[in-house]
Amino acid sequence: MVDLHGQYLKIKDEIDAGIQAVIDGSAFINGPAVKVFRENLSRYMGGTHVIPCANGTDALQIALMALGLKPGDEIIVPAFTYVSSAEVIGLLGLKPVMVDVDPRTFNVTADNIRKALTPASKAIIPVHLFGQSCDMEPILELAEANGLYVIEDNAQALGAEYTFSDGRKAMTGTMGTIGCTSFFPSKNLGCYGDGGAIFCQDEELASRIAMIANHGQKVKYHHSVIGCNSRLDTIQAAVLNAKLPHLDEYSRARQEAAKYYSSRLRALDPAGEFFLTPYEQENSTHVYHQYTLKIRGGRRDGLKSFLAERGIPSMIYYPLPLQEQEAFRGIASAAGTLDHARECADSVLSLPMHTELTHDIQDAVLAGIKAYFGL
């Protein structure tokens, strides 16, 4: 599904030099590379404040901790997403309210969020799933009208750009109250272990976020609030510093691979009888963290098994929507039927997608799909 070693070999000298510099300096915690990465990523993201942390889940948890929420406050989250987006809500004694998603983009919409609003609603977590932005303009307008915080889960769409109706452009992760991302190795910008970051335009809030991530302290041994210990390892920062200048190049490689997949898959099944290729909305670029098909007619699992027998990897993200996860029974509620989330869970299949894909590899994947459907 990914080729991290092949990607490494292309920038081996940069990676090795960065890691060696950390070892030579022996500042393994909060070393110079962390500060450099924070500044580099802030510049890439258009000047927003950046607070590095230990992983993407911590980023979401710290974001919620920084907003002064109270137990029982309702946080609206899509039902079709990775568990961490809702897990942190329950962990903090808040109430996850799950809403349906757009069946084409897999993302939460303002219309579905509106159905979930109650007097207890305090925040929205839009997840930019698989690599393209939620339609943020109506979500932000709805949030402003109802006094809601917006915490963007940008773990899968770092580098994507959203265009507002007036032509203004913004990077995903910089539009809401707080943005969160992950540097898990398979992400579009991935380190060689765990890592994450939090984005915030407001300087005072950014300072509070940084304090919470550092045991609730601004001055060592003086703890103002209950915090946690969440920091980006210096070696991982060195890896990310080497890879960040290549992020746009990585995005283009993914986009080209997606274009190749889509053109040939649509030629195989022009009417969409057997599968639907990813939908690209006009107001967002798509950086293709995943290339995800919707398989029709209940044949998804059969296709996955068929491909596996031929040594072709594929993945199901995610086979069980959040409303059906045992962990959320008794602590979450659902707004509406969540039919699209259930349908997505039953039909999605992601094909190999990474920066080192060749047409030969993609042709082997396409040949497997063609053989299974008899096209």
Stockholm file with secondary structure:
# STOCKHOLM 1.0

chainA/1-375         MVDLHGQYLKIKDEIDAGIQAVIDGSAFINGPAVKVFRENLSRYMGGTHVIPCANGTDALQIALMALGLKPGDEIIVPAFTYVSSAEVIGLLGLKPVMVDVDPRTFNVTADNIRKALTPASKAIIPVHLFGQSCDMEPILELAEANGLYVIEDNAQALGAEYTFSDGRKAMTGTMGTIGCTSFFPSKNLGCYGDGGAIFCQDEELASRIAMIANHGQKVKYHHSVIGCNSRLDTIQAAVLNAKLPHLDEYSRARQEAAKYYSSRLRALDPAGEFFLTPYEQENSTHVYHQYTLKIRGGRRDGLKSFLAERGIPSMIYYPLPLQEQEAFRGIASAAGTLDHARECADSVLSLPMHTELTHDIQDAVLAGIKAYFGL
#=GR chainA/1-375 SS CCCHHHHHHHTHHHHHHHHHHHHHHTCCBSCHHHHHHHHHHHHHTTSCEEEEESCHHHHHHHHHHTTTCCTTCEEEEESSSCTHHHHHHHHTTCEEEEECBCTTTCCBCHHHHHHHCCTTEEEECCBCGGGBCCCHHHHHHHHHHHTCEEEEECTTCTTCEEECTTSCEEETTSSSSEEEEECCTTSSSCCSSCCEEEEESCHHHHHHHHHHHBTTEEETTEECSCCCBCCCBHHHHHHHHHHGGGHHHHHHHHHHHHHHHHHHHHHHCTTCSSEECCCCCTTBCBCCSSEEEEECTTCHHHHHHHHHHTTCCCBCSCSSCGGGCGGGTTTCEEESCCHHHHHHHHHEEEECCCTTCCHHHHHHHHHHHHHHHTC
#=GC SS_cons         CCCHHHHHHHTHHHHHHHHHHHHHHTCCBSCHHHHHHHHHHHHHTTSCEEEEESCHHHHHHHHHHTTTCCTTCEEEEESSSCTHHHHHHHHTTCEEEEECBCTTTCCBCHHHHHHHCCTTEEEECCBCGGGBCCCHHHHHHHHHHHTCEEEEECTTCTTCEEECTTSCEEETTSSSSEEEEECCTTSSSCCSSCCEEEEESCHHHHHHHHHHHBTTEEETTEECSCCCBCCCBHHHHHHHHHHGGGHHHHHHHHHHHHHHHHHHHHHHCTTCSSEECCCCCTTBCBCCSSEEEEECTTCHHHHHHHHHHTTCCCBCSCSSCGGGCGGGTTTCEEESCCHHHHHHHHHEEEECCCTTCCHHHHHHHHHHHHHHHTC
//
